[in-house]
Amino acid sequence: MTTADAGWSMDEADDEPRGPVGKAFRLSAADSLSLGNALCGFLAVCVLAWSAITSLQSGAKFSADPRFFGTAVVLLLLGATCDLFDGLVARKFRASAMGAELDNLADVISFGFAPAFMIVIWAGFNPKIPFVLVMVAAASVLLAGVIRLARFACVKTKSGDFMGLPIPMGAMTVVAIVLLFPPSIWTVLPIFGVSYLMVSRIEYPKPKGNLAAAVLAWMMINVACLTIWAAGLAGGDNLIKVGAAMQVAIVAAIPLRILMFKREKRKERKEAERIG
């Protein structure tokens, strides 16, 4: 082998990937939860698609069946539960080399594509609403979710909180709008507000300790309410409306409270500068 050949071989070897490549193919317990999250999102889309297919095959005018919507939402809530626990399990035990990537990819399916598809099923068959508007609203949820996840992977806040509305909460807010209001131009427009909050710079508290327990309890209560509603039991309609209204109110109240807090801080600084 000539010196030139040897040098070429050395350069080629330097370009090869280094590190514990084999470990990248080992799934941890946290990865299993991420895959469960992705599976729940996929099944939610399948349920919604099947509701449209069966309705259209019957030849009748399409109307969203609450049972299918309830099943899809329960699946998304289960996916959100998996998403809540995968980080905790990864910190408690171990995380694989591809854990963060799996988590983000699963979130795109369950909290980006699935709610976007739900918007299309909810409002896309209504002749009173321009289909372009429905598609743009659905696309805004998907794209805002993708941007939100990409930014989360690249940008860390000083406080450790989330910058922008977390994508699972954004997805649940979209679901709340779908469950709370009949489709119309005016009820499609708030979806753009949810998309904006996901890509905004408003900081949302990260669920830790008691807050994480409260979030989990909130999800379990929502699953119970949705089950009662989908089963057609007495009081189910009221329960689902109250739960959806509370979800929208919480998401709207947090940025308002943060803006008020920052305004108070600015006033305090100006007052301190004036006195000083």
C-alpha positions, 0 to 999 in steps of 0.5 A: 500500500502506498503512502497516499493510499494509507493516508486516504484509508486513515481519512476514511476511518476518521469519518466513520461513526464512533461511540457505543453504536450498539447501545443505540439499538437497545430499547429502555423502559422509557423508550417503550412508553414513547412507542406506546405514545406513538401507537396511541396516536396512530390508533386515534387516527385509525379510529377517526378515519374508520368513523368517516369511512363507515359513515360515507359507505352507508351513503348517509350524510357524514356526522361525527359519532361521539363514540369514535371521538370519545375513543380517539380522545381516550387514546390521546390521553393515554398517549399523554400519560405515556409521555408524562411518564417516559421522562420520569422513567428515563431519569429513574432508571436509564435512557437509551441513546435514541430516547429523546428522538423517539420521544419527539417523533412519538409526540409528532404523531400523537399531539401533532398529526392526530389532533390535526386529523381530528380537526379535518374530521370535525369540520372538513365535512361541513359545507358551511366552512371553507375546506381551505380554512379547515386544512390551514387550521389543521396544518397550523396545529401540525406545523406549530407542534413540529416547530415547538418540538424542534425548538424544545430540543435546541433551546433551553430556558433559564428557568427550566420551564417550557417556552411555548405551550407544550405540545400535549397541552396544545393537543388537549386544547384542540380536542377540548375545542372540538368537543365543546363547540359545533364546527363553524368558522368562529370555532375554527379560528381559536385553533390558530390561537392554540397554534400561536401559543405553541410557538410563542415565547410564553413560559409554561411551568414544567410539571414536577412533583405535586404539579406532575401528580396534579396533571396525571390526576387531571388526565385520569379524570378526563378519561373517566368523564370521556368514558361516561360521555361516550357510553351515553350515561346520564350527565355525560354531556355536562361532564365533558363540557365542563372538562373541555371548558376547564382545559381551554380556561387553564391554557388561556389563564396561564399566559394572562397570569404570566403577562400580569406578573411581568407587568407588575415586575416592570412597575416594581423596577420603575418604582425602585429606579424612581426612588433610587 
